[in-house]
Amino acid sequence: MSQTELLYLPEPDKAYEKEFTARVIEASKNHVTLDRTLFYPTGGGQPHDVGTLETDETIRITSVRNQKGAPRHEVDGTPPSQGATVTGRIDWDRRHALMRMHTAQHILSAIAYETFGATTKGNQIHTDYSRVDFDVDTFTEEQLETLQAEANTVIDDDIHIEGYEEDRDKLKERIDVERTLLHLIPDHIKRLRVVEIPDVDICPCAGTHVKRTGEIGELTIQRTRSKGKGRTRIVYDLQTP
């Protein structure tokens, strides 16, 4: 269990908070660990947040990565001392772009699996484009058109997205394990954060997501690329809603 309270979980509403106060529980010459944070650490194909910490001065947070189960905030400047109270502010424009992209990835993965039996084998989220790798040799142009059209239908439907925690065994009984890659989550993690897009997808995920699919904006599949036998990459981007 993390020694840091993750303020952006579990409901999508939490990811919209932009400012928080916290106490420094560990500090070195280039990083700090906090007792609570809104900064998302790199993981699950989603890059870290950036922003600032303020005490007597303002320092930039340039990277956030998990270290021994807690987010470690890399700083550009002199870090506050252990025990200090700080005010954190995230770069909202970056955070929101990543939220939109990540939720779009869930939609694409769900539709590709449901429609074509294509399982997601990897993904990487960026602010201006993102990619998903599927376990198929190729997608036809017709299949890509279907995938894009169905994804945009889900977006246009402006579905409310739910986030919650659930016991692993209970979740396993009602999801498609192959689609969600549940087996990749270590067995010792017994309680999972779940992101649900009703009638579209249910998937364990600790990332940040939008509250409604209508926030995502129009999705365009830009290109595909073969990544070897049985693996095809789809690259997509989003228009500002």
N, C-alpha and C positions, 0 to 999 in steps of 0.2 A: 504494500500500500504506500502511496506517495506521501511524503512528509509535507507536501505542499497542497493546499486546497486549490483545486482547479475551478476557477470562477466561471469559466465558459461552458461548463457542463451542469446537468445533462440536457436541459431543454434548449432548443434553438434560440429562445428569447435571451438566454444568458450570453450568447455570442455577440449580442448587440451592445453590451456594455463597453464603454470606451475608457473608463478611468476607474482606478481603485487605489486603496491604501493597503500597505502591507508592512511587515517587519522583516528585516534582514536576519536570516538565521545562519548564513555562512557567507563569507566574503574572502576573495583573494585579489591579486593584483589586476585581474581582468574579468572576473565574473562574480555574480552574486546568486544566492539561492534565497527565495522568499517563503514566508509561511503561507502565502496565498498569491495567486497570479491570474491575470487575464491573458497573458502571453502564451500563445500556442507553440509548443516545441515541435520541431521537424519530426514527422512520422506519418505512416500510412499513405505516403505519396503526397502529403500536403506539407509545404514549406512553413517555416517558423514565421511568427509575427515579428515586427520591429516596432520601435517607438522610443519612449523616454522614461527615465526615472528621475524624480525630483526630490531633493532634500534642500540643502543650502544652495546647491547648484543643479543644473540640468545635465544629465549624461545620456548618451544614446545607447539603446539596446540594439545591437547589430545581429545577434543570433541567439536562438534559444534551442537547447538540446537536452534530452533526458540524460541525467547522470545519477545512477543508483536510485532510479525510481522517482526522481524529482527534476523539474525543469531547471536547468542552469542557464542563467541570463548572461550572455557575453556583453561586456560594456566597452564603450569607446571613451575612456577617461578614467578618473580616479573613482573607484566604487565607494559607495557608502559603507560605513563600518558595521560590523555585526551588532545587532540590537537596534539599529537606526530604523525610524519609521520613514517610509518613502511613499510618494504618490506616483503611480505608474499610469502612462497614457499610451495606448496602442495607435499605430498608424491605421486609421479606420478605412481609408480608401483601399489600401492593400488587403486588409482583413476581409472587407466586403467582396472584393473581386475574387479572393480565394474561396469564400463561402459559396458564391454563385457557381464557380467552376466545379467545386467539390460536389455540390448537389446535382449539377448537370451530369457528372460522372456516374453517380448512383443511378440516375434515370437511364442513361445509355446502357449501363451494364445490365440493368434489369430487363430492358426491352430486348437487347441482343440475346440474352439467355432465354427469355420467354418465347421470342419469335423464331430465333435461329438455332437455339441450343448452344450458343457461344458463351463459354465461361471466361470471366475476366481473370487474366494472369498477371496483371500489373498495371499501375497507373502512375502518372506524375502530373500534379497540378501546378499551373503557373498563373500569373495574373492576366496575361494577354492571350494565352492559348494553353491547351492541355492535351494529354494523350491517354489512351486506354489500349492495352494489349489483350487480344482475344485468342483463344485456342482453336483457330480455324486457319485453313490454308489461305483463304481469300474471301472477300465479300464481293458480290456482283454489284454493278451500278444500281440495279433495281433494289437490291437489299439495302444498299447505303441510302437510297432515296426513302425507302420505307423506314429505316432506322431514324433518319433525320426528321421525317414527317411525324412519326409517332412520338418522338421526344418533344417536338415543339407542341404537339397536342397536349401533352402532360403539362408543359410549361404554361400554355394558354389557359388551361383549366384552373390555374391559380390555386392548387391544392394546398391545404394547410399541412405542414410537416410536423411530426411529433418526435420528441426525443425523451427517452426515459431509461431507467436501469431495470435489468431483469436478470434473474438467476439463469445461469448458463443452461442447466438441464431443462428448465421450463422453455427457454427460447428454442432449444434444439428440437423440441417436439413440434414446433409450428413454423419452422423455416426450412428452406431448401439448403442443406448443408453445402452442396456443391456450388451453388450460386454464391453463397456468402463466404466461402472459404473459412468456415468456422474452425476447421482443423488446424489452421495456421496460428490461431491464438493459443498461447500456452495453456495447458490443461489446468495449471494451478490458479488461473484467473476464473473464479467461479461466478462473479457478477459482472455483467457487461453493460456498456452503454449501447443503446439501440436507437437507430434512426429509421423512422417509418414514414413512407409516403403512401398514404392509404390507397389500396387497390393497385399499387404500382410496385412497391418494394419494401422489404423489411430486412435490415442489415445491421450487424454489430459494427460500430464505428465510433471512434473517439474524436473525430474531426469537427470542425465548425461548419454549420450549414445555415441556409436562409430559412425564414419562417414559412414562406409560401413559394410555390414553384414559379409564380408570376414575376418574382423578383429576378429570376435568372436572366431573362432576355432571350431573344431568338438565337437558337443554336445552329451553327453551320459546320458540317463536316468538310474540312479543308482538303484532306488527302488521306490516303492509306499507304502503308509500307509493309512489305514482307519482312518479318524478323526471323525467317527460317521456316522450315517445314512445321506446319501446324501452329503458326503464330503470326497474326496480322495486327499491325498498329493502326489505330484511327486517331487522327489529330483533328481537334475541333476548336472553334472559338465562339464567343458570345457577343451579341450586340447589346449595348446599354439599353435596359428596358425603359 
